[in-house]
Amino acid sequence: MSNKIRVGLFGVGHLGKVHLKLLKELSTERNDFEIAGINDLNKENLNTIAEEFDIKGFESSDDLIKKIDAGVIVASTSAHYELAKKMLNNNIHAFIEKPVTDTIIEANELLEIFNKKNLIVQIGHIERFNPALLAIEKYNLTPLFIESHRLSQFNPRGTDVSVIKDLMIHDIDIILNLVKSKVKNISANGVAIITDKIDIANARIEFENGCVANVTASRISQKKMRKMRIFQQNAYISVDFAENTSEVFRLSKEASKEGFSMPVGQIEKNGENLNVYYDKPNHPEINPLKFELSSFIDSIKNNSEPKVTLEDGMEALRVAEMIVKQIEETQKFKI
């Protein structure tokens, strides 16, 4: 009898197909889990993908749930809640692509079920696994001000939700994880241009510890950009999620022992001379999505807390909803 973890994939559209490809690679490399099947509402697409990857296709999500120990949900956001609820009620571990659900009410209901179970639920905030972010974990990150820009060219995929829940939520999750303080106040603006939902938005998030984050997201830009700048005492950190690179300018007495580090200036502070160092930290050569899925399997095997928990996904969604509400109220006021 096989002790392999049986994994099912729900949703094999563009992103789901990418998940499937990487899951197949991982199942060969790790040899501790197997893909039990795939499910999709589009029967024609389901059959095509099942034949292409030599995987059994299930027209019914219920039928696939009966065959698995863990499920990867890459269906549309509106389907997340029902699929995850079925899995949790059937004692199935779940990986849920971001955003965790369509509404915070749905997420709270999932949390109620989750709290009664000994299951692993990981939310697919892929940027937590980006090499550029992993490269700066060794630094003592205590942000005072954060500025992020996440801009993309228009793509019909993802337009079932606003740009806040589609793109900005990536940066919201990262910022909440870095700042580790309660949100004190949010001011935001945004407009719908191509779709009937918000396509471009800016939010200023103020935290109780004094940190401020200025976050911009757009899905109608000419060029792509996924950058975050972190300002803190004695350091400026630039993260490029698209290029998987990071740069650090910091005040210190000594160079970094890892990666590239060189002095570019000197300053006297509090009676001592400090060098301004430019660091180019080493970043791991990994595929973020593949690493993310592998981490999910590890959490199941080790019964350990995933890097991005259900609570993390809920908090990012909660702040995203606050931003949407603020924009809607501002637009009503303008009218």
N, C-alpha and C positions, 0 to 999 in steps of 0.2 A: 504493500500500500504506500502511495506517495505521500510524503510530508510537505510537499510544495504548497505554497500559498496560492490559491486559485483566485485570479484577478479577472474582473469583467470591466469592459470599457463601455460607457454610455454616452453616445454622441460621437459620430465619426464624420463630422463636417471637416472643414479645412484644419482647424486646430486639433480636432479629435484624431485625424489621420496622422498628424505629427506625433501626438501622444502614442498612438499605436506603433508607429515605426520605432520609436525609442523604447517602448515597452518590449518589443520583440528583441531588440538588441540587448537590453538588460536581462531578459529571461535566458538568453544564451550565455551571457557573460557571468551571471550570478548563479544560475542553475538552482535557485531556491524558491522560485515562483513560476507559475505558468499562466498563460492567457486562456481563460476558459471560454471566452466568447465576447462578441460585441453586439450592441443594440443601437438602433437609430429609427426615428419615426419615418424617415424616407426609405421605403422598401427598396427602391431601385438603387439608391446609393449604398444601402446596407449590403445588398447582394454583390455589388461591384467591389466594395472594399473587402468583403469577406473572401471573395474569390482571389483578389489581388494579393492579400496577405495570408491566404490559406488558413483562415480563422472561421470558426463557426459563427454564423449570424443568428441573432434571436430577434424576431419581430416584436415579441412581448418582453418588456423590461422585467416583469414578474417572473417569467420563465428563467431569465438569466440570473436573477437574484438568487434563485434556488440552487444555482450551480457554483456559487462563489463564496469566498471568505472575505474578499475586499473588492470594492468598486471604485472606479475612477470616473467621475462625472464631468464630462466636457460638453454636455448638452447646452441649449440656450439657457440663459439665466432664469427665465420663468419656469423652467423645469427642474431647477436645482432642489427646491424645497420638497416636492413630492418624491423625487428619486432618493434623496438623502433620508427622508423620513421612513421610507420603505426599508432602506438598508439598515438603519439604526434599530428599527423595530424587529428586524430579522437577524440582529446581532452580526451585522456585516460592517467591517471597517470601511471608512469612506474618505476618498480624496475628492474635494470639491473645488473646481476652478473658481477663481474670483469673478464677480463678487459672490460671497457665500450663498446669498439668496437675493431675491428681488426686494424684500422689505425686512426691516429689523424685527417686525412682529413674527415673520416666518423663522428668522434666525433664533429668536428667543424660544420658539416652540421646539426647534431642534436641540437647543441647549438643555431644555427640560428633560428630553428623552436621553440625551447624551449623559447627563449627570447621574442617571440611574444605571448606566451600562459601564462595562470595562472595555471600551472600544477606542480605537485610534481614529481621530478625524483631523485631517490636515487640509488647510485651505491653500489654493494655488496662487499665492502671491510670489510669482517667479523671481522678481527682482531681489528677494532676500537671498537668492542663490547665485546672483550675478557676481562674477569674479571681481568686478570693480568694487563692489561693496564688501565682499569677503576680504579683499586686500587691505582694507583700513580697519578691520576689527581689532588689530593689535594696538591701535591708538586709543587713548583715553578720550572717547567722544562725549563731550558735554556741550552741546550746541547752545548758542545764544541767539543766533539768527540763521535761518535756512531759506534758501531760494531754490525753487525747482521749476524746470520747464519740460513738459512732455508734449511734444507736438508731432502730429503725424499727417500724412496725406489721406484724403478721404478714401474710405473703404466701406462698402455696405455692411460688412461683417461687424457686429458689435453695436449696431445702431438700434437694437431693441432696448438699449438703456442709454442714459445721458452720457456725455463725455466724462462726467465726474465719476460715474460707476464703471465706465469702460476703461479710461486711461488714468485720470487723476487718482483713483483709488490705490494705484501702485505706490505713488509717492506719499499718499496719506498713511498707508501702512508702514512704510519705511520711517517716516517722520515720527509717528507714534512710538515705534520701537526704539528710535534713537533718543527722543526727548524724555520718555517715561514720566510724563506729568499729565494731569488732567487738563482738558481743554477749558479755557476760561471764557473765550469770546471768539466769534467768527463773523467776519464781514465778507461778503462775496457778491460778484456780478457775473452774469453770463447771458448768452443769447443763443437762440435756435436760428440757424442760417439755412442749412440744407435739409435737415430732418425736422420732425416736429418736436424733438427733444433738444436739450442744451448741447450745442456743438463746440462752443468755446467758453471757458470759464476761468476766473481768477478768484482765489480765496486768500484771505489773511487770517491765519489761525494763531490766536494768542493763548499761551499756556500759563498755568498757575505759577510755574517756577520762573516766569519772566521771558522764556524763549518765544520767539515769533517766527512763524513760517509763512512765506509768500509763495503760493503754489499756482501755477498756470498750466492749463491743459487745453489742447485744441486738436480736432480731427479734420481740420480743413486747411492745413498749412501746406505751403509749397515744398518745404524741406522737413525732414524728420529731425527731431531733437529729443534726447532723453538725458538731461543733465541736472545735477543737483550740486549746490554750493553750500558748504557748511562753515559757519564762522563761529569761533569759540575763543576763549582766553588763550592767547599765545599760538593760535593755529588757524589756518585757512585750508580747507579741504575741498577739492573739486572731484566730482565723480561723474564719469561719462558712461552711462549704462549701455549705450549703443556701441561704443568702441571697447567696452570692457576694461577701461583704464581709470586710474586715479592719480591725482597729484596732491602733494601736501607741502605747504609752506608753514614752517613752525619755528618758534624760538626755543633754543636748547643749547646746552653746553657741549653736546656731542652728536655725532652723526648717527643715523640709524644703522643698526647692525645687519639689516636685511634690505635687499633691493638696492636701488641707486640712491645715493645721498651725497649732497655736496653743499658747502656753505656759499651763500650768495650775498651775504652782507653781515653787518654786526650792529648791535644796538646796546646802549647801556640802560639797564632797568633795575630799579631798586638797589643801586650801588654796585651792580655786577655787570660784566660784559657777557652778552649772549649772542650767539650766532643765529642768523636766519638761514635755516637749512631748507633746501628744495629736495623733497623725497619723491621718488617714483617707486612705490612699493611693488614687490612681486605679486602677481595675481595668478591663481591656479588656472591651469589650462583645462577647463571643463565646459560641458554643455549645460547651461543652467537648468533647462527643463529635464534633462536626463538625470542630473544630480538631484533635482527636486523629487522626481519619481522614485529614485533609488533610496532617498532619505525616508520616504513614506514606507517602503518595504522594510527598511531598517527599524523604523518605529514599531511596526507590527511584530517583527521578529523579537525585538528586545523589550517590547511593552514599555516603550519610552515616549516621553512627550515630544511631539513633532516640533520642528523649528517654527512653523506657523500654525498656531492652535485655532480651534473653533472660536475661542474668545477673541483672539487677534483679528480674525476675519470679521467678527461681529463689531468690534470697536471701529475698524476701518469703515465698515458699512454705516455705522451710526454717525460718524463724522461726515461721511459723504452725504447722508440724508439731511444732516444739519445744513450743509452747504447748499444743497438743492432747495431746501425750504427757505433759506435766506435769499437766494436768487429769486425765487417765486414771489416772495413778499416784496422785494425791491421792485420787481417789474410791475406788480399791482399798484405800488405806490406811485410809480412813474405815470401810469395810465390815469 
